[in-house]
Amino acid sequence: MFTFALTHAYLIPLFPAIAFLIIGPFTRTEKNLSATIAITMMSLAFAFSVFVALATVNYQITMNDPYVMKALWAQIGDVQLTMGVLIDPLTAMMLVIVTLVSLLVYIYSVSYMEHDEGMGRFFAFISLFSAAMLGLVVSVNFLQLYVFWEGVGLCSYLLIGFYYHKVSAREAAKKAFITTRIGDFGMLVGILLVQMIFGTMDFIELRMLVPPYVLVAGTGFLTVIGLLLFMGPIGKSGQFPLHVWLLDAMEGPTPTSALIHAATMVAAGVFLVARAFFIFSESPLVMDFIAGLGAFTALFAAIIAVTQRKFKSVLAYSTISQLGYMMLAVGVGAFSASMFHLMTHAFFKAMLFLCAGAVMHALHDETDITKMGGLWKKMPLTFAAMLIGVLAISGIPPFSGFFSKDEILAAVMHASTPLYVIATFTSFLTAFYMARLLIVAFLGESRSQYEAHEVDAFMRWPMIMLALLTIVSGMWGYFGDFAVWINAGVPHHAPIDWTVAGTSTVLALIAFAAAYQIYGRHSLRAAMRARSFGFLYRVIYNKFYIDELYGYFRERLVYGTALVLRWVDEKIFDNIMIGLGAYALATSDLLTESANGQAQRYVVVFYTGVLILLCYALYWAIQIIAYWGGAFR
């Protein structure tokens, strides 16, 4: 079975693609049938992914010795464009994560979308979304990756704007699409430069060509390529300053948010950095830039999350912050630590979003946490799952986030003290705002006008499964030699650094105590009101006014440019066309006067023209005779 799954790995992205092709044109009006088709196809994809992952272990497939299947796609001159499947531990890990999280989200969506008329359309879009992400993961070269990369962007537009009758959803979809295009353009230029310099876009060939190129030509041009390629992950993974779309992505259905923020779109950027690590790692400047931007993004998003009142807004900025952690890890060379955190984050972040969906489902789409409270009594299972997620993301042992975050913090400590201080403080803030979210939404007295209730089995079991994965994935990764498997047998950091782990754990507990002191023991209303004044709080609550700043420049730059171009169009090009039209009319009037039907005038004009032509010919005949006469003297 291992061999069959490995040699037929191309079926993994094909299964959800088939679901889309069936649901879209044929069954989208049949809700249950569409859901069944989508879940069945994703189950097959998950089964194949598990066998592929086991095959990498059984056949000792490593990052340096992957399994590759390629076929010629097109040929342009001497350039051969191929497509196929590349299987290594990185691919296997991503396949399992994407298919597993997608499958659980699909099951969850059966109940969540039950009363939505567009349920069939939703399963069609989300199947295509998963297919694009899986196609991206198995890509053998930059071109194939870029095609599916844009496919992921297109699907995010469809899912974020799913409720297209809402203006906010349409604007959010456009914002996400345009913002990520900015980064994608730079990435495309980088890919073209890779083809120009190395003559190939194949990952395996580039892995062998880059080191000799650096020895001969240095890292100057490779630095430019690395920075351009990294623009794509800046957009897709919500790194500053292209993070603004990620919050607005909450306009889509909550299952969409769980998938985007956990295992698909935002993970694509981190995956690209990992896949092209052999390029980024050759340039110290690029690595420093990735690490610095990751650290800043992590801290920046964590600060904003402290002030947010909407359930999914807190989780959205939490995602941005955790992605910053992953980029920071890659930037300091901790490849395996970044991938480890990518895995654990996928499980607990998907679970947290499903918990948010359960709360919204029970409270008639209420999102303001200050209007919740007391939910732990009425939704005990959701509260338990939420508690596990909060403990995991805060780095409390023995939950998964403890092990993966320790890997990152330990690696950063050995690489840069300033970055370590930033990462540690970010960890403290993470624990604080997640404890705040849990306390305000679930503890205390109920402040909701609706009577909350626990969700049904279709929504409960995915949360339970993700909770179990959140508990065991960290220990499995640590004691199961995840770092050895994912990084060609060379772990970055094997043992737990108890100095680092102990410091982060103590800070997390202090953050919990501070959050409880502020929001648990005293009146919530008073706590919120006391912090709703002051310039700094307003700046942070309004996300440092970055959206407003972008809007200002858009109005001044885009609209200003539009006004200038309008003036040029109206005053210059329009006048030119008006002048040409007037000339044509005048000429036609002149010719019209001569065409009056008088035959004698036509004869006079004709013979006048003949006379003029004869005179012209006679003149040139005399000139030629004179020239030749002078030449023979």
C-alpha positions, 0 to 999 in steps of 0.5 A, a space after each residue: 500500500 505504501 508503494 501504491 500511495 507513493 506512486 499515485 500521490 498525484 491523486 491527493 490534490 485530484 480527489 478534492 478537485 473532482 469533488 469541486 467538478 461534481 458539486 459545482 455544476 451538478 449537485 450544489 443545490 443538494 446540500 447533503 449530497 454535496 457535503 457527502 461528496 466533499 467529505 468522501 473525497 477528502 477522506 480518500 485524500 487524507 488516507 493517501 496522505 497518511 500512507 505517503 507519510 509512512 512511505 517516507 519513513 519506510 523507504 527512508 525518503 529524506 529532504 536530500 533524497 526525495 521521491 520525484 515524478 515529473 512529466 513534460 507540460 510544455 516546451 518554449 524554445 529550449 525551456 522545458 516546463 514540467 509538472 509533477 509530484 515531489 515527495 519528501 518529509 516536508 511535503 508529507 507533513 503538509 499533506 497530512 496536516 492539510 487533509 486532516 484539518 480540511 476533513 475535520 472542518 468539512 465535517 464541522 461545516 455540515 452542521 454549521 452551514 446546515 441552514 445556509 442556502 449556499 451550502 452546496 456552493 460552499 463545499 464546492 469552493 472549499 474543495 477547490 481551495 483544498 485542492 489548490 493548496 495540496 497541488 501547491 504542496 506537491 509541486 516540483 518547481 516554482 512555476 507549478 507552485 506559482 500556478 497553485 499559489 494563485 489558485 489558493 488566492 482565487 479560492 480565498 476570494 470566493 470564500 471570503 466573499 461567500 456572503 456576496 450580498 453583504 458589502 463588507 464581505 465583497 470589500 473584504 474579498 477584494 482587499 484580500 485578493 489585491 493585497 496578496 497580489 502585491 506580494 505575488 507580483 514580487 514573487 513572480 519577478 523573483 521566479 523569472 530571475 531564477 529561470 534567467 540565472 539558473 536556466 531552471 525552476 526545478 527545486 531539485 536542480 536548483 538545490 544542486 546549482 545554488 551552492 556552486 553559483 554562490 562560490 563563483 558569483 557571491 550572494 549579491 544577486 541571490 539576495 535580490 532573488 531571495 527578497 523578491 521571493 519572500 514578498 509572496 509569503 509576506 502577503 500570503 502569511 500576513 506579515 507586516 505590512 501586508 497583514 491587513 487582509 487577514 482580519 477582514 477575512 473573518 467576513 467569510 463563514 467561520 469554517 473558512 476562517 479555520 481553514 485559512 488561518 490553520 492549514 491552508 493559505 497562511 501556511 502556504 507562505 511558511 511552506 514556500 520559505 521552507 521549500 526554497 530554504 536552500 536559496 534563502 539560507 545562502 544570503 545572510 541579509 535575507 535571513 536577517 530580514 526574515 527573522 527581523 520581520 517575523 519578530 516585529 510582526 509577532 510583537 506587533 500583532 500580539 499588542 493589537 490582539 490585547 485590545 480587540 473585543 471581537 472573538 475572531 479578531 483576537 484569533 486573527 491577530 493571534 494567527 499573524 503573531 504565530 506566523 511571525 514566530 514561524 518566520 522568525 524561526 526560519 530566519 535564524 536557521 531553525 528550520 525544523 522548529 518552524 515546521 514543528 510549530 506550523 504543525 502544532 499551530 494548525 491543530 490548536 488554531 483550527 480548534 480555537 476557530 471551531 470553538 469560536 464558530 460554536 459560540 457564534 452558532 449558539 449566540 446567533 452570530 454574536 462576536 463581541 466577547 463583552 456580550 458573552 460571559 458564563 458560557 462554561 456552564 452552558 457549553 462545557 465541551 466547547 469551554 474545555 476545548 477552548 481551555 486546551 487551545 489557550 494552554 497550548 498557544 500559551 506554551 504551558 506543558 504538556 500541551 503541544 505549543 510548549 514543545 514547539 515554542 520552546 524549540 523556537 525560543 531556544 534557537 532564537 536565544 542562541 542566535 540573537 539576544 534582542 530577538 529573543 527578548 522580543 519573542 519572549 515578551 510576545 509569548 507573555 502577551 500571547 498568554 495574556 490576551 488568550 487568557 483575557 479572551 477565555 475569561 471574558 467570553 466563558 467565565 463570570 455572569 452571562 451578558 448575552 440576550 440569547 440562551 447558549 447551548 452546546 453544539 451537536 455531534 457534527 460540530 463536537 467531534 471535530 473539536 474533540 479530535 483537534 483537542 486530542 491532537 493538540 494534547 499529543 502532537 507536541 509530545 509526539 513531535 518531541 519524543 518521536 524525533 520530528 526534527 530528525 525526520 523533517 530536516 534530513 536527519 539533523 535536528 536543530 535543537 533536540 533537548 528541552 532548554 529548561 532555562 528558556 522553557 521555564 522562563 516562558 512558562 512562568 511568564 505565561 502563568 504571570 500573564 494568566 494571573 494578570 488577566 484574571 486580576 483585571 478581567 475576572 475579579 473586578 467588574 468587566 464593564 469597569 475594566 473595559 471602561 478604564 482602558 477605553 480612554 487614553 491615546 495609546 489604547 485608542 491607537 492600538 485598538 484601531 490597529 495603529 490606523 494602518 488601514 486608514 493610512 492605506 486608505 489615505 494614500 489610496 485616495 491621494 495616490 490612486 485617486 490623484 493619479 486618476 484625476 491627472 489621467 482624466 485631465 490628460 484624457 479630456 484636455 489632450 487626447 479628446 482635443 486631438 480626436 476632436 481636431 482630427 474629426 474637424 479636419 475630416 469634416 472640413 475635407 469631406 465638405 471640400 470634396 462634397 462641393 466638387 461632387 455636384 453632378 455637373 459633367 463639364 466640371 468633372 471633365 475640366 478637373 480631369 484634364 487639369 489633373 492630366 495636364 499637371 501630371 504631364 508637366 510633372 513628368 516632363 520636368 523630371 524627364 528634362 532633369 534626367 536628360 540633363 544629368 546624363 548629358 553632363 555625365 557623358 561629357 
